[in-house]
């Protein structure tokens, strides 16, 4: 398994089932940005932290670096 590429953090919004996140676009490696029909996409994973950090952030955001084996890929699906 490859090392995680962390690109942001999130914070649970009080009394709502919502998480606000901030991403650092400069930290996303170009090889993980996919282009499909003229638009750019990035697969991300959002994970809940065991405990909030010193700034109250409850979630972390990382690049989803999983690449399926060639026989499992679907060419019509860019992800």
N, CA, C and O atoms as a MOPAC input file, in Angstrom:
PM7 MOZYME 1SCF
protein

 N      0.84200 1    -1.17200 1     0.00000 1
 C      0.00000 1     0.00000 1     0.00000 1
 C      0.89000 1     1.23800 1     0.00000 1
 O      1.86200 1     1.30600 1     0.75200 1
 N      0.56400 1     2.20700 1    -0.83200 1
 C      1.39500 1     3.40200 1    -0.91700 1
 C      1.08100 1     4.37200 1     0.21500 1
 O      0.04900 1     4.27100 1     0.87800 1
 N      1.98300 1     5.30200 1     0.41500 1
 C      1.83500 1     6.27100 1     1.48200 1
 C      0.71800 1     7.25900 1     1.16300 1
 O      0.53300 1     7.63000 1     0.00400 1
 N     -0.02100 1     7.68400 1     2.17300 1
 C     -1.13400 1     8.61500 1     1.97900 1
 C     -0.61300 1     9.99000 1     1.59400 1
 O      0.44000 1    10.43000 1     2.05400 1
 N     -1.37500 1    10.65200 1     0.74000 1
 C     -1.07000 1    12.02200 1     0.33100 1
 C     -2.15600 1    12.90600 1     0.93000 1
 O     -3.24400 1    13.01900 1     0.36600 1
 N     -1.86900 1    13.53100 1     2.06700 1
 C     -2.85500 1    14.37700 1     2.74000 1
 C     -2.91200 1    15.73800 1     2.06300 1
 O     -1.88300 1    16.36600 1     1.81700 1
 N     -4.12300 1    16.18400 1     1.76600 1
 C     -4.29800 1    17.45500 1     1.05700 1
 C     -5.26800 1    18.40200 1     1.76000 1
 O     -5.55100 1    19.48500 1     1.24900 1
 N     -5.77600 1    18.00900 1     2.91800 1
 C     -6.69400 1    18.91300 1     3.60100 1
 C     -7.23700 1    18.35000 1     4.89100 1
 O     -6.88200 1    17.25100 1     5.31900 1
 N     -8.11600 1    19.14200 1     5.50400 1
 C     -8.75200 1    18.80100 1     6.76700 1
 C    -10.20100 1    19.23600 1     6.71900 1
 O    -10.59500 1    20.05000 1     5.88400 1
 N    -10.98600 1    18.68400 1     7.62300 1
 C    -12.38400 1    19.05400 1     7.70000 1
 C    -12.83100 1    19.17600 1     9.13400 1
 O    -12.16200 1    18.71700 1    10.06000 1
 N    -13.98900 1    19.81100 1     9.29900 1
 C    -14.53600 1    20.01300 1    10.63200 1
 C    -16.03500 1    19.77100 1    10.59600 1
 O    -16.75200 1    20.33400 1     9.76800 1
 N    -16.49900 1    18.91600 1    11.51500 1
 C    -17.92300 1    18.62800 1    11.63800 1
 C    -18.66500 1    19.90900 1    12.01500 1
 O    -18.26200 1    20.62200 1    12.93400 1
 N    -19.75500 1    20.19400 1    11.29600 1
 C    -20.57100 1    21.37000 1    11.59200 1
 C    -21.54600 1    20.98700 1    12.69700 1
 O    -22.27600 1    20.00400 1    12.57500 1
 N    -21.55400 1    21.76500 1    13.77400 1
 C    -22.39800 1    21.44800 1    14.92300 1
 C    -23.85100 1    21.27600 1    14.51000 1
 O    -24.37600 1    22.03700 1    13.69700 1
 N    -24.48500 1    20.27200 1    15.07900 1
 C    -25.90800 1    19.99400 1    14.89200 1
 C    -26.31100 1    19.68900 1    13.44800 1
 O    -27.50200 1    19.68600 1    13.13800 1
 N    -25.35700 1    19.43300 1    12.56500 1
 C    -25.66500 1    19.07500 1    11.18300 1
 C    -24.87100 1    17.83800 1    10.80100 1
 O    -23.80600 1    17.57400 1    11.35900 1
 N    -25.39300 1    17.09000 1     9.85400 1
 C    -24.67600 1    15.92600 1     9.34500 1
 C    -23.85300 1    16.37000 1     8.13800 1
 O    -24.05300 1    15.89300 1     7.02000 1
 N    -22.92100 1    17.29700 1     8.38900 1
 C    -22.12800 1    17.90700 1     7.32700 1
 C    -20.71500 1    18.17200 1     7.83900 1
 O    -20.50400 1    18.47200 1     9.01400 1
 N    -19.74900 1    18.05200 1     6.91700 1
 C    -18.35900 1    18.34400 1     7.23500 1
 C    -17.86000 1    19.37100 1     6.23000 1
 O    -17.94500 1    19.14700 1     5.02300 1
 N    -17.34300 1    20.48700 1     6.71100 1
 C    -16.71000 1    21.48300 1     5.84800 1
 C    -15.24300 1    21.13200 1     5.72500 1
 O    -14.58600 1    20.85000 1     6.72700 1
 N    -14.71100 1    21.14600 1     4.48800 1
 C    -13.31300 1    20.78800 1     4.28100 1
 C    -12.57100 1    21.89900 1     3.55400 1
 O    -13.15700 1    22.66800 1     2.79200 1
 N    -11.27400 1    21.96700 1     3.80600 1
 C    -10.34800 1    22.84300 1     3.09200 1
 C     -9.31600 1    21.95900 1     2.42300 1
 O     -8.76700 1    21.05000 1     3.04600 1
 N     -9.05000 1    22.23200 1     1.13000 1
 C     -8.07100 1    21.46100 1     0.38100 1
 C     -6.95200 1    22.36400 1    -0.08500 1
 O     -7.17900 1    23.52700 1    -0.41700 1
 N     -5.74700 1    21.83300 1    -0.11000 1
 C     -4.60600 1    22.54000 1    -0.69000 1
 C     -4.38100 1    21.96200 1    -2.07800 1
 O     -3.80100 1    20.88500 1    -2.22000 1
 N     -4.83700 1    22.67300 1    -3.09600 1
 C     -4.73100 1    22.17900 1    -4.46700 1
 C     -3.28100 1    22.01100 1    -4.90300 1
 O     -2.98500 1    21.16900 1    -5.75000 1
 N     -2.38100 1    22.79700 1    -4.33900 1
 C     -0.95900 1    22.69400 1    -4.69000 1
 C     -0.35000 1    21.37000 1    -4.24100 1
 O      0.66700 1    20.94600 1    -4.79100 1
 N     -0.95100 1    20.71000 1    -3.25400 1
 C     -0.42400 1    19.45100 1    -2.73800 1
 C     -0.89900 1    18.23100 1    -3.52700 1
 O     -0.46400 1    17.11400 1    -3.24500 1
 N     -1.78800 1    18.42300 1    -4.51200 1
 C     -2.30100 1    17.29500 1    -5.29100 1
 C     -1.34200 1    17.02200 1    -6.44300 1
 O     -1.18400 1    17.86700 1    -7.32400 1
 N     -0.70000 1    15.85400 1    -6.45100 1
 C      0.20800 1    15.52700 1    -7.54600 1
 C     -0.54800 1    15.44200 1    -8.87600 1
 O     -1.65300 1    14.90200 1    -8.93500 1
 N      0.04900 1    15.97300 1    -9.93000 1
 C     -0.60000 1    16.01600 1   -11.24800 1
 C     -0.97500 1    14.62800 1   -11.76400 1
 O     -1.94700 1    14.48600 1   -12.50500 1
 N     -0.21400 1    13.60700 1   -11.37900 1
 C     -0.52500 1    12.26200 1   -11.87300 1
 C     -1.82900 1    11.71300 1   -11.30200 1
 O     -2.32400 1    10.69200 1   -11.77900 1
 N     -2.39000 1    12.36700 1   -10.29300 1
 C     -3.65800 1    11.93000 1    -9.70600 1
 C     -4.83900 1    12.78500 1   -10.15700 1
 O     -5.95800 1    12.59600 1    -9.68200 1
 N     -4.59800 1    13.71700 1   -11.06400 1
 C     -5.67300 1    14.53200 1   -11.62900 1
 C     -6.06400 1    13.90900 1   -12.95800 1
 O     -5.24300 1    13.80700 1   -13.86900 1
 N     -7.32300 1    13.49200 1   -13.06800 1
 C     -7.82100 1    12.83200 1   -14.27100 1
 C     -8.62900 1    13.81900 1   -15.09800 1
 O     -9.34700 1    14.66000 1   -14.55500 1
 N     -8.50700 1    13.71000 1   -16.41500 1
 C     -9.30100 1    14.54900 1   -17.29700 1
 C    -10.27300 1    13.65900 1   -18.05600 1
 O     -9.89400 1    12.61300 1   -18.58300 1
 N    -11.53900 1    14.09100 1   -18.10600 1
 C    -12.58000 1    13.34400 1   -18.79100 1
 C    -13.55100 1    14.33300 1   -19.40800 1
 O    -14.13700 1    15.15600 1   -18.70300 1
 N    -13.72300 1    14.26000 1   -20.69800 1
 C    -14.61800 1    15.13300 1   -21.44900 1
 C    -14.33700 1    16.60700 1   -21.15400 1
 O    -15.25900 1    17.40100 1   -20.96600 1
 N    -13.05600 1    16.95800 1   -21.11700 1
 C    -12.64700 1    18.34000 1   -20.94200 1
 C    -12.70400 1    18.87200 1   -19.52300 1
 O    -12.44500 1    20.05500 1   -19.30300 1
 N    -13.03600 1    18.02600 1   -18.55300 1
 C    -13.09300 1    18.45600 1   -17.15000 1
 C    -12.04700 1    17.70100 1   -16.35100 1
 O    -11.68900 1    16.57500 1   -16.69800 1
 N    -11.55200 1    18.31800 1   -15.27500 1
 C    -10.53600 1    17.69400 1   -14.42400 1
 C    -11.18500 1    17.18600 1   -13.14100 1
 O    -12.03300 1    17.84600 1   -12.54100 1
 N    -10.75100 1    15.97800 1   -12.73800 1
 C    -11.29600 1    15.32500 1   -11.55300 1
 C    -10.16600 1    14.81700 1   -10.66500 1
 O     -9.06400 1    14.53400 1   -11.13400 1
 N    -10.46600 1    14.70800 1    -9.36300 1
 C     -9.54000 1    14.12300 1    -8.40900 1
 C    -10.35500 1    13.24900 1    -7.45600 1
 O    -11.39800 1    13.67400 1    -6.95800 1
 N     -9.88100 1    12.03300 1    -7.20500 1
 C    -10.55200 1    11.14800 1    -6.25600 1
 C     -9.95700 1    11.39400 1    -4.87300 1
 O     -8.74100 1    11.34500 1    -4.68300 1
 N    -10.83300 1    11.65800 1    -3.91900 1
 C    -10.40000 1    11.94800 1    -2.56200 1
 C    -11.03500 1    10.96600 1    -1.58900 1
 O    -12.08800 1    10.39200 1    -1.86500 1
 N    -10.38600 1    10.78300 1    -0.45600 1
 C    -10.92500 1    10.00100 1     0.64700 1
 C    -11.03200 1    10.92100 1     1.85700 1
 O    -10.08200 1    11.62500 1     2.20100 1
 N    -12.19200 1    10.90800 1     2.49300 1
 C    -12.40700 1    11.70500 1     3.69900 1
 C    -12.57500 1    10.72700 1     4.85500 1
 O    -13.42500 1     9.83700 1     4.81200 1
 N    -11.75900 1    10.90100 1     5.88100 1
 C    -11.78800 1     9.99000 1     7.02400 1
 C    -11.99700 1    10.77200 1     8.32000 1
 O    -11.43900 1    11.85200 1     8.51800 1
 N    -12.81300 1    10.19500 1     9.18800 1
 C    -13.04000 1    10.81200 1    10.49300 1
 C    -11.84200 1    10.51700 1    11.39300 1
 O    -11.37700 1     9.37900 1    11.47500 1
 N    -11.35500 1    11.54600 1    12.05800 1
 C    -10.24100 1    11.36100 1    13.00400 1
 C    -10.75800 1    10.68600 1    14.27600 1
 O    -11.93200 1    10.81900 1    14.62200 1
 N     -9.89100 1     9.97400 1    14.95500 1
 C    -10.28700 1     9.35400 1    16.22800 1
 C    -10.66000 1    10.42200 1    17.24600 1
 O    -11.61100 1    10.27400 1    18.01400 1
 N     -9.89200 1    11.49400 1    17.23000 1
 C    -10.14400 1    12.63400 1    18.12800 1
 C     -9.87800 1    13.91600 1    17.34900 1
 O     -9.01100 1    13.92600 1    16.47500 1
 N    -10.59500 1    14.99300 1    17.63900 1
 C    -10.30200 1    16.26800 1    16.97100 1
 C     -8.87600 1    16.72200 1    17.28400 1
 O     -8.35700 1    16.45100 1    18.36700 1
 N     -8.24600 1    17.41600 1    16.32900 1
 C     -6.89900 1    17.92400 1    16.57300 1
 C     -6.96100 1    19.21000 1    17.39500 1
 O     -8.02900 1    19.59000 1    17.87600 1
 N     -5.82700 1    19.87400 1    17.55500 1
 C     -5.75600 1    21.08600 1    18.38100 1
 C     -6.61200 1    22.23000 1    17.85100 1
 O     -6.92200 1    23.16700 1    18.58700 1
 N     -6.99800 1    22.15800 1    16.57100 1
 C     -7.80600 1    23.21500 1    15.95700 1
 C     -9.27200 1    22.80900 1    15.82000 1
 O    -10.05900 1    23.52600 1    15.20200 1
 N     -9.64100 1    21.66800 1    16.38900 1
 C    -11.01300 1    21.19400 1    16.34000 1
 C    -11.38800 1    20.48600 1    15.05000 1
 O    -12.56300 1    20.20500 1    14.81600 1
 N    -10.39700 1    20.19200 1    14.20500 1
 C    -10.67700 1    19.50500 1    12.94300 1
 C    -10.96800 1    18.03800 1    13.22400 1
 O    -10.20100 1    17.36000 1    13.90800 1
 N    -12.07300 1    17.56200 1    12.69300 1
 C    -12.56200 1    16.22400 1    12.98800 1
 C    -12.33100 1    15.21600 1    11.86200 1
 O    -12.52700 1    14.01600 1    12.05800 1
 N    -11.91200 1    15.69500 1    10.67900 1
 C    -11.73900 1    14.82600 1     9.51900 1
 C    -10.43800 1    15.16700 1     8.79200 1
 O     -9.93600 1    16.28700 1     8.88400 1
 N     -9.90500 1    14.18500 1     8.07000 1
 C     -8.73900 1    14.42600 1     7.21900 1
 C     -9.11000 1    14.05100 1     5.78500 1
 O     -9.97800 1    13.20900 1     5.55600 1
 N     -8.44200 1    14.68700 1     4.82800 1
 C     -8.71100 1    14.45400 1     3.41400 1
 C     -7.40400 1    14.03500 1     2.75000 1
 O     -6.37500 1    14.69200 1     2.91100 1
 N     -7.45600 1    12.93100 1     2.00100 1
 C     -6.27400 1    12.45500 1     1.29200 1
 C     -6.66000 1    12.07900 1    -0.13900 1
 O     -7.83500 1    11.88100 1    -0.44900 1
 N     -5.65800 1    11.98600 1    -0.99400 1
 C     -5.86600 1    11.58500 1    -2.37700 1
 C     -6.10200 1    10.07500 1    -2.40300 1
 O     -5.36200 1     9.31800 1    -1.77500 1
 N     -7.13100 1     9.64000 1    -3.12900 1
 C     -7.38300 1     8.21600 1    -3.32000 1
 C     -6.44000 1     7.74200 1    -4.42100 1
 O     -6.66400 1     8.03000 1    -5.59700 1
 N     -5.39200 1     7.02100 1    -4.04900 1
 C     -4.36100 1     6.61400 1    -5.00300 1
 C     -4.58600 1     5.20500 1    -5.55300 1
 O     -3.74000 1     4.69400 1    -6.28600 1
 N     -5.70600 1     4.57100 1    -5.21500 1
 C     -5.99400 1     3.21000 1    -5.68300 1
 C     -6.14300 1     3.18500 1    -7.19800 1
 O     -6.87000 1     3.99400 1    -7.77400 1
 N     -5.45900 1     2.26400 1    -7.82600 1
 C     -5.55000 1     2.03800 1    -9.27200 1
 C     -5.95500 1     0.58500 1    -9.47700 1
 O     -5.20800 1    -0.31500 1    -9.09400 1
 N     -7.12800 1     0.33000 1   -10.07700 1
 C     -7.53600 1    -1.06500 1   -10.28200 1
 C     -6.63200 1    -1.75400 1   -11.29700 1
 O     -5.99900 1    -1.10700 1   -12.13100 1
 N     -6.58600 1    -3.06600 1   -11.20800 1
 C     -5.83600 1    -3.85200 1   -12.18800 1
 C     -6.46100 1    -3.62900 1   -13.55800 1
 O     -7.66800 1    -3.40000 1   -13.64100 1
 N     -5.68300 1    -3.68900 1   -14.63200 1
 C     -6.20400 1    -3.41200 1   -15.97600 1
 C     -7.45600 1    -4.20400 1   -16.34500 1
 O     -8.34200 1    -3.66300 1   -17.00700 1
 N     -7.55500 1    -5.46600 1   -15.93900 1
 C     -8.72700 1    -6.26300 1   -16.28900 1
 C     -9.97800 1    -5.82100 1   -15.53300 1
 O    -11.08900 1    -6.17000 1   -15.93200 1
 N     -9.81700 1    -5.05300 1   -14.44000 1
 C    -10.95400 1    -4.58300 1   -13.66700 1
 C    -11.42500 1    -3.20600 1   -14.10000 1
 O    -12.51500 1    -2.78900 1   -13.70900 1
 N    -10.64900 1    -2.49300 1   -14.88700 1
 C    -11.00600 1    -1.13100 1   -15.23400 1
 C    -12.15300 1    -1.09300 1   -16.23300 1
 O    -12.35000 1    -2.02400 1   -17.01400 1
 N    -12.90500 1     0.00100 1   -16.19400 1
 C    -14.01500 1     0.23000 1   -17.10300 1
 C    -13.69900 1     1.51200 1   -17.85400 1
 O    -13.70900 1     2.59100 1   -17.26200 1
 N    -13.41400 1     1.41200 1   -19.16100 1
 C    -12.94600 1     2.56600 1   -19.91600 1
 C    -13.97800 1     3.67500 1   -20.01000 1
 O    -13.60300 1     4.82400 1   -20.24100 1
 N    -15.26700 1     3.38300 1   -19.84100 1
 C    -16.27200 1     4.43800 1   -19.91400 1
 C    -16.35200 1     5.22900 1   -18.61200 1
 O    -16.92200 1     6.32000 1   -18.59100 1
 N    -15.80300 1     4.70900 1   -17.54900 1
 C    -15.81500 1     5.37300 1   -16.24600 1
 C    -14.42300 1     5.94000 1   -15.97700 1
 O    -13.47700 1     5.16700 1   -15.82500 1
 N    -14.26300 1     7.28700 1   -15.91200 1
 C    -12.93600 1     7.86900 1   -15.72100 1
 C    -12.37800 1     7.65700 1   -14.32200 1
 O    -11.22300 1     7.99900 1   -14.06700 1
 N    -13.16300 1     7.10600 1   -13.41900 1
 C    -12.73000 1     6.95900 1   -12.03900 1
 C    -12.57300 1     5.50700 1   -11.72000 1
 O    -12.21100 1     5.15800 1   -10.59600 1

